[in-house]
Amino acid sequence: MATAHPRVWFEQAEADLRAAALSASGGAHEWACFQSQQAGEKALKALLYGRGVPSITTHSLRRLIRECEVFDETFRAFGEAARFLDQHYIPTRFPTALDEELPPTRYYEKADAEACLQSARSILERVSPFFAS
């Protein structure tokens, strides 16, 4: 794998958040939830890569938040947003992850997408100042 470029990771996090909003507005609520999770994950990884962490293998935002707390304890306030988004990493993408008779496209609702978007936005807003020019 190539060397991690923190700004590239953060730029993709922002793009994922925009895609999540578009998915939500189009009624693809399960994708909005997954893309929100991805936006949060990539933003936190961008920050950690920028702090010199050489390799990150976890997809858990809660774990990434704990690692960010090591150098900035204010990240503790984002633990609940991270935990919430973690719950949407797998079930949003697999037809039988939640209900064997109801695929994610019919399981997830507008309120789910809005809550995921809000959680991701809060994380990106916290990480954003680290990438201000």
Stockholm file with secondary structure:
# STOCKHOLM 1.0

chainA/1-133         MATAHPRVWFEQAEADLRAAALSASGGAHEWACFQSQQAGEKALKALLYGRGVPSITTHSLRRLIRECEVFDETFRAFGEAARFLDQHYIPTRFPTALDEELPPTRYYEKADAEACLQSARSILERVSPFFAS
#=GR chainA/1-133 SS CCCCCHHHHHHHHHHHHHHHHHHHHTTCHHHHHHHHHHHHHHHHHHHHHHTTCCCCCCCCHHHHHHHHHTTCGGGGGGHHHHHHHHTTSSTTTCTTSSCTTSCHHHHCCHHHHHHHHHHHHHHHHHHGGGGCC
#=GC SS_cons         CCCCCHHHHHHHHHHHHHHHHHHHHTTCHHHHHHHHHHHHHHHHHHHHHHTTCCCCCCCCHHHHHHHHHTTCGGGGGGHHHHHHHHTTSSTTTCTTSSCTTSCHHHHCCHHHHHHHHHHHHHHHHHHGGGGCC
//
